[in-house]
Amino acid sequence: MFKLVTGILWLIVFVRFILPLPWPWALKALLALVLLIASQYHYFSRLSSGSVFSPEFPRPLVVAFNALFGAILFLALFLLAIDVVSLVVLPFIGAFPDFTELRYAAALLALALSAFGVSRAIIVPPLKDIEIAIPRLDAAFDGYRIVQLTDLHISRLFPAAWTAAMVERTNALESDLIVITGDFIDGSLEHRRDDVEPLRGLRARDGILAISGNHEYFFDAQAFLMHFEAMGMRMLSNSHAVIERGDAKLVVAGIPDRSARRNGFDAPDLGVALRNAPGEAPVILLDHQPMQARHAAAAGVALQLSGHTHGGMIRGMDRLMARPNNGFVSGLYQVGPMQLYVNNGTALWPGFALRLGRPAELTRITLRRKG
């Protein structure tokens, strides 16, 4: 079905833009072929690795695929919009308007938008600083600094060099705690072993706590979870950690992604995750997907940290992400007595790597006492 949809987008571009070009047929055929290949990017990704989620091409080719795929999408939408306008004005002028120059401009704009969006997607993200007030937070934790990494999608698009640069920037923040809220990788452990290795260098006073995301379960999740544990990360799967400052306590709980159960792993269970947690301590929950935030709020969680949505990637398109995530897409939300922070992501899936108006972020959260 997805190949059919992307093929239709290519067909719109072919019929409404390429065919009318005043070029030699050989050039038009070459352009059509290049865009046809780009439109089937995900099919070729599957051929390269057995999965649409793991394109195993050289990084420049993955970048080019994303830029051309995005350009096809934007241009198809622009061409459809131009045709709608043509139909609207047809009764008034008695003929279809000549929008040839407008179509050329639309093509240039589509390519420019896509290239810019890809360039913003593949950077090591800048720091985003936020403060969140937590009820019942002990004075000992006032000013406690948490760096949240999420949706790293380490892959051919985000390889070892990118990971190392991201780790260096994270460590420079000298945080008290680093949390990773899932989607570490795209690809098998065999393909990603060298690319994830720089994560071993992450440093924080109270260590690194992490949970699984849905992309871990597209591959050998058990192998990855064991590998990350061996790299010095504590994987929380329906469990919690207690952080202490003298007599003061802070609970950080983690649950596996919702897709764990259908892949033969334990389903997320917040009750189990909080079993035997100190009752007086505020709870921070790590949950990859934000959609169950109301359930967490009802369970007494003070703050939930999530990712998964990538912030919607493109401003406006984020509204399409809202419904399947119960309205939670990007930023800070008040959910009953609980606060929810949905991170735009440190990186994103290499199958559609564009960001326009929804930037990647390296997020430092400073906890403050409330009241």
N, C-alpha and C positions, 0 to 999 in steps of 0.2 A: 504493500500500500504506500509506504513512504517513497519507494523508488518511483511509483506512479505519480505521486504528487510532485516530486522534484522534476520528473520528466515533463509534466504539464507546464511547470514554470519555464522550463527550457523551451517548450513548444511555443509559448506566448512570446518569448524573446525572439525566437527564430522567425515566426510569422509576422510579428508586428514591428520588428526592428531590423533583423538581418536581411530578410528577403528584399525589403524596399531599398536597401543601401545601393548607391550608384557605384558599386565596386565590381571588378571582374568576378566571375563565378568561382574561380579558384580561391580567391581571398575570402569570399563569403562562406564557402564550404569549409575552409580552414578554421575560420572563426566559429562557425557552427559546431565543428567537431571538438574544438577546445572547450567550448562551453558545455557541450553534451557530456564530455568526460567529467568536467567539474560538477555538473549537476548530479552525477552518480558517484560522488565522493564517498558516500557511506558504503556503497556497494564495493568499491575498490578497497576500502578499509577492511571490509569483511574478508576479501580475498587475501589481503596482506597478513592477517592475523587470526582469522576466524571470528572476529567480533567487530561490529560497527563502532565499538567504544575504544578501539585500540588501533589507530592507523600507524602502521610500522613503516613509514616512509621517512626519508631524510627530512629534517626540520624545515628547510626552505620549501620543500614540496608541500608539506602540511600547511605552512603559512599561505602558500599560493592557492592551494585548494580552498582554504577558508575564505580568502579574499575574493576569489572568483565565484564561489558558491554564494557568498553574501551579495555580490554584485548582481547575480542572476535573480535572487530573491527581490532585491530592491527595484531592479529595472522592470521586472514583471509587474510589480505593484504599481510603479509609476506609469507603465504603459496602459494598464487597466484603468487607472485614474484618468489618463488622457482620453481614452476611448469613451469613458463615461461622460466626460465633458463634451466630447464631440457629439454624442447622441443627444445631449441636453440642448446644444445650440443648433443642431440640425434643423428643427422646425422653423427657426427664426431666420436662417440664412439660406435655406433651401439646398444646401450641399454640405458634405463633410469638410470641416476646416482643414487647411494645410498646416499640420503641426510638425512638419519635418524637422525644423530647427529645434523645436521643443523636445522632440524625441532624442536628438543628438545631445542636448543639454541634460536630459534625464539619464542617458547612458553615462555621461561623464560624472554626473552627480552620484549615480549608483556606485560606480567604481571608486570614487573618492570617499564616499561614506563607508563603504566596505573596507577599503584599505586603512582608513583612519580607525575604524572600529577594531580591526584586527591588531593594529599597532598598540591600541590602548589595552587590549586583552592580554597581550603576551609580556607586558612589563612586569618587573618586580614591583609590587604595589607600594604606594606611599603610605605613610602612617596616618591612621585615623584615630584620634583621641576622643574618648567619651567618658563621662562620669555617670555612675548609676548609684542612686541612694538605696540602701537596703535596710528594711525594718529589722530591728533587733540585732543589728550588726554591732559587735563589741568594739570599743574604742581602739583595741589592739589591731583591728583590721581596717580602721579608717585610713584610706590611702593605699590599700592593698592593690597591687597592679597585676592584672591578668592580661596576657596577650592571647587572643583567639586567632588561630589559623583554621581555615576550613576550605574544603573543595580545592585541594591542591592539584588534583588530577595530574600527578606526575606522569609524564608520557614523553613521546618524541617531541611534542610541542613545548613541554615544560621539563627539560632534561636535567641532568646532573648540574650543569653550570647555573641554570636558573635556580635550582633547589639550593645550591651552595650560597648564591647571592641572597636568597630569601632568608636562609638561616643566619647569615652574617648580619643582615639588617635586623632580624628578630633578636638576636643575642645582644646587639648594641643597645636595646631598650632596657636591659637589666631588670626584667620583670620578676615578680615573686613567683608567678606560676604561668606555664604555657598550657593551653588546652587546644586540642585538635578535634574538631567536630565532624570528622568523617570525610569520605571520598579522597583518600590519600592518592590513589593511583588510577591509571587506565592502562591495563595490560597485565600480562602474567608476571609472576615473580622472576621467572627466567629473563624476561625482557626488561624488567624494571629494577633489578637488584642494584645495579650501579647508579641508576638515577635517584633512588631513595637513600643511598648511602649517606649523603650529607646530612640527613635528618639526625644521624647519630650525634652530630655536633650541637644540637639544641641544648641550651643551658638556661635554667631558672632556679631560683632559690629553693622552691618546693617541688621542682621536677616538672615532668610532662605527663599530663593526663589526656587520654584520647578515647574516642569511640569509633565504631564502624559507621560508614555511610553506605548507601545503596550500591555504589560502584564496586566496593570490595566484593560483593556477592555476584558480580558478573564474571569474576575470575575465581581463583582458589583462595577463598576468604580465610580458611583455617591457616594456610601457609603464610599469608600476609600477616595475620594477627599474631602468630607466633614469632614471625620475623621482627615485627615492630616491638614486641616485648623484649626480644633479645637485643634490640638497639637501645634499650633504656627507657622506653615509654611504658607507662602503666595503662593498659587497656581496660576500661571500665565496661563491663557487660552485665547489666543488672546488678551493679555493685556501686560502692561509694568509697571515697577517701575522706579522712578527717584531717584537716589542717589545723595545727595548734599554734597559738602564740601565748605562752604561759597557760593560764586557765581558760582562755578564750578559744572557741572552736568554730570552724567553718566547714560545712559539709559540701563536697562536690560529688554529685552522683552522675552516673552515666548509664544509658540504655542502648542496646543495639538498634540498628535501623529497622524500620517496619518490614523490610523485605527479608529479614533474617529467617523468619519462620518458614517461608515457602522455599527456602534454600537449605532446610535441614538443620538450622541453628535455633537456639532459644529465642522465643518472641520477646519483644520489649515488655518489661514488667516493672513498673515504677515502684510497686509495693515491695517487691523483692529487693530492688535497688536500694531502698531506704530502710530495709530491715536492720534493726539494732543501731540505727544512726542516733546520735545524741539529740534528744527532742528539743533542747533549748537553742540549738545552733541553726542559723539560717542555711537554707539549702540552695545551691546552684546546680541546676540540671543541665547536662549535656545531652541533647537530642538532635540528631542530624536534621530531621525534618520538623518544621514548626507547626504542622497541622494539628497536633494533639496538645497544643499549649493550654487549652481550657481544662483539659484533664489534669495537667500538671499543676495548674493554679488551684484546682479543687483539692489537690493532695497536699497543699501547703508549701509548694516550692516558692522561693522568693524571687529567683531569677532563672530564666531558661535561656541558654545560648544555642542557637541553631544556625544552619546554613542551607544548603540544598538548592535554593531558588536562584542563586547567582544574582540576586537583586532584580531578576527579570531580564538582565543583560542589555536590553534596549528600552529606553524610556517610552512608555506607551504600550509596548509589548508586555511590560510587567503586569498589566491588568489581566492578561491571559493567564498569568501564573497565579493570580490571586485565588481564583475559585478552587483549584485542586489543593491549595494550601490553606484553606479556610480564611482567606483574606490576608495572610501574613506573608509578605514578600521581601521587604527591605526596611531595615532600621529598627527603632525602638517602639514597642507597643505596650500599652497597659492592658493586661488581661485579668480582670478582677483585681485581686490583691497582688498579683504577680506581674513582674515585668518580663518581657520577651525581647531579646535582641536577635534579629535575623541579619546575619552577616552577608554582604554581597559576594564574599568569596575571595580567597587569596589568588586563585586562578580560576579555570573553568574547563568544562569538557572540550577536548580538541575537535569534536565533531561540529561544533558551531561556536567558534571562538571570536565573537564580536562583542564589543561593549560601546554603547552610545548613551551617555547620560547616567549610566549605572556603573561607576568605577569599581575596580577591584580595591581591596583594602587590607592593610596590615593593621589589625585592630587592637588598641590598648585600652582596656577597660579599668578605670580606677574606681574602686568601691568607696562609697561614703556612707557615714551614719545618717539615718533618716530621722529628722526631728531633733 
